[in-house]
Amino acid sequence: MSSTEVKWGLPKEVIFCKRCVMSNQRPASSPEFRKQANAPTRTSAFGADRVCDACRYAEFKKTLDWDDRERQLRELCDRYRRNDARYDVIVPGSGGKDSIFVSHMLKTKYGMNPLTVTWAPHIYTEIGWRNMQNWVRAGFDNALVTPNAKVHAQLTRLAFEKLVNPFQPFIIGQKNVAPRAALQYAVDLIMYGENQAECHDSFEQNASPLMDPSHFTRESTGEPLFFGGVPFDKLATEGIDPREMGPYLPLLREEWDAKGIEVHYFSYYMNWSPQASYYYAKENAGFESNPDGRSEGTYSKYASLDDRIDGQHYYTMYIKFGQGRAMNDVCRDIRDGIISREEGVALCRRFDGEFPSKYFNEVLDYMGISEERYWEVIDSARSSHLWEHRQGQWVLKHPTS
């Protein structure tokens, strides 16, 4: 790698938001099945004043009439509520705090009859499975979709080796599972929790309560698709039978639009707070936090607990973009007024980049790669504008500041 090479199409100048601690290297949300190996990454939006759009939106939320937003939610529920014992809303989730909060609120406060749907994790954690069962026992039907384990593991290996993102197959399935369930069960409303745009996308993407269908649809059958960075028509050369890829394929946009199904974000209608969701889920569904006290790579204890590969998801993000799990949590807590920016900087410097060792060997076995191959991929993903090799160690050039 040359001393001037900037990988992943990232901005060469690294800047940190003046309000939170997010940097302009943070990737923005985009459809996973369009991501090619070595393609440029679309990053989070920043203003000329070096304030990120997520912080700008957090400030704007203080001006919103949340009573009016709740009125809109009630009208939405009134429009779709059924009285014939059929499901009237799909709530996707894993039994984490957010999906418990949304489904329980819809059922108990707004009189809806939700079907919860879950795209199974790569490898369930014990706490993740217990929380999943706690969710169901709290009074919910659940459709658990577990993909072909062989195909899923192969896609995970490809996504790690070519995109340095082993979580991609889960993300694809998670976006597809609710729309497919809505078609299968003839339900015309889907309700997700938080709009990702609140955390790391452009301000404008929060203007609508609707999810952009580009995350789970394609324009035509001729549109190029990529999985693990590999073109769909080349998957057979990687040992994956294209006939087994059904759950990962996006729906056709024209056919989807004809159904008239609406996909909404609950966070549009209620002032979203991950911490509040945690306490609500704990009180109403027996949700359990991390028994280890905190998750590897961060200080928090209640998010992303269900998959043994979660830690690798955030660690590879840290390697590629110079920011990991702690920064993800810190930015939200600063915007919610829970911690100061100074505290956030200290937490990032203490925990960001901590290696997730607890399930490391299981993840290697799952992907079918050696530890030597793992570090080869990791080190090749480091961009020279973010990292330098000094005295036998990799050092981040721009620690959180």
Rosetta blueprint (number, residue, H / E / L):
1 M L
2 S L
3 S L
4 T L
5 E L
6 V L
7 K H
8 W H
9 G H
10 L L
11 P L
12 K L
13 E L
14 V L
15 I L
16 F E
17 C L
18 K L
19 R L
20 C L
21 V L
22 M L
23 S E
24 N L
25 Q L
26 R L
27 P E
28 A L
29 S L
30 S L
31 P L
32 E H
33 F H
34 R H
35 K L
36 Q L
37 A L
38 N L
39 A L
40 P L
41 T L
42 R L
43 T E
44 S L
45 A L
46 F E
47 G L
48 A L
49 D L
50 R L
51 V L
52 C E
53 D H
54 A H
55 C H
56 R H
57 Y H
58 A H
59 E H
60 F H
61 K H
62 K L
63 T L
64 L L
65 D L
66 W H
67 D H
68 D H
69 R H
70 E H
71 R H
72 Q H
73 L H
74 R H
75 E H
76 L H
77 C H
78 D H
79 R H
80 Y H
81 R L
82 R L
83 N L
84 D L
85 A L
86 R L
87 Y L
88 D L
89 V E
90 I E
91 V E
92 P E
93 G L
94 S L
95 G L
96 G L
97 K H
98 D H
99 S H
100 I H
101 F H
102 V H
103 S H
104 H H
105 M H
106 L H
107 K H
108 T H
109 K L
110 Y L
111 G L
112 M L
113 N L
114 P E
115 L E
116 T E
117 V E
118 T E
119 W E
120 A L
121 P L
122 H L
123 I L
124 Y E
125 T L
126 E H
127 I H
128 G H
129 W H
130 R H
131 N H
132 M H
133 Q H
134 N H
135 W H
136 V H
137 R H
138 A L
139 G L
140 F L
141 D E
142 N E
143 A E
144 L E
145 V E
146 T L
147 P L
148 N L
149 A H
150 K H
151 V H
152 H H
153 A H
154 Q H
155 L H
156 T H
157 R H
158 L H
159 A H
160 F H
161 E H
162 K H
163 L H
164 V L
165 N L
166 P L
167 F L
168 Q H
169 P H
170 F H
171 I H
172 I H
173 G H
174 Q H
175 K H
176 N H
177 V H
178 A H
179 P H
180 R H
181 A H
182 A H
183 L H
184 Q H
185 Y H
186 A L
187 V L
188 D L
189 L E
190 I E
191 M E
192 Y E
193 G L
194 E L
195 N L
196 Q L
197 A H
198 E H
199 C H
200 H H
201 D L
202 S L
203 F H
204 E H
205 Q H
206 N H
207 A L
208 S L
209 P L
210 L E
211 M L
212 D L
213 P H
214 S H
215 H H
216 F L
217 T E
218 R E
219 E L
220 S L
221 T L
222 G L
223 E L
224 P L
225 L L
226 F E
227 F E
228 G L
229 G L
230 V E
231 P E
232 F H
233 D H
234 K H
235 L H
236 A H
237 T H
238 E H
239 G L
240 I L
241 D L
242 P H
243 R H
244 E H
245 M L
246 G H
247 P H
248 Y H
249 L L
250 P L
251 L E
252 L E
253 R H
254 E H
255 E H
256 W H
257 D H
258 A H
259 K H
260 G L
261 I L
262 E E
263 V E
264 H E
265 Y E
266 F H
267 S H
268 Y H
269 Y L
270 M L
271 N L
272 W L
273 S L
274 P H
275 Q H
276 A H
277 S H
278 Y H
279 Y H
280 Y H
281 A H
282 K H
283 E H
284 N H
285 A H
286 G L
287 F L
288 E L
289 S L
290 N L
291 P L
292 D L
293 G L
294 R L
295 S L
296 E L
297 G L
298 T L
299 Y L
300 S L
301 K L
302 Y L
303 A L
304 S L
305 L L
306 D L
307 D E
308 R L
309 I L
310 D H
311 G H
312 Q H
313 H H
314 Y H
315 Y H
316 T H
317 M H
318 Y H
319 I H
320 K H
321 F H
322 G L
323 Q L
324 G L
325 R H
326 A H
327 M H
328 N H
329 D H
330 V H
331 C H
332 R H
333 D H
334 I H
335 R H
336 D L
337 G L
338 I L
339 I L
340 S L
341 R H
342 E H
343 E H
344 G H
345 V H
346 A H
347 L H
348 C H
349 R H
350 R H
351 F H
352 D L
353 G L
354 E L
355 F L
356 P L
357 S L
358 K L
359 Y L
360 F H
361 N H
362 E H
363 V H
364 L H
365 D H
366 Y H
367 M H
368 G L
369 I L
370 S L
371 E H
372 E H
373 R H
374 Y H
375 W H
376 E H
377 V H
378 I H
379 D H
380 S H
381 A L
382 R L
383 S L
384 S L
385 H L
386 L L
387 W E
388 E E
389 H E
390 R E
391 Q L
392 G L
393 Q E
394 W E
395 V E
396 L E
397 K L
398 H L
399 P L
400 T L
401 S L
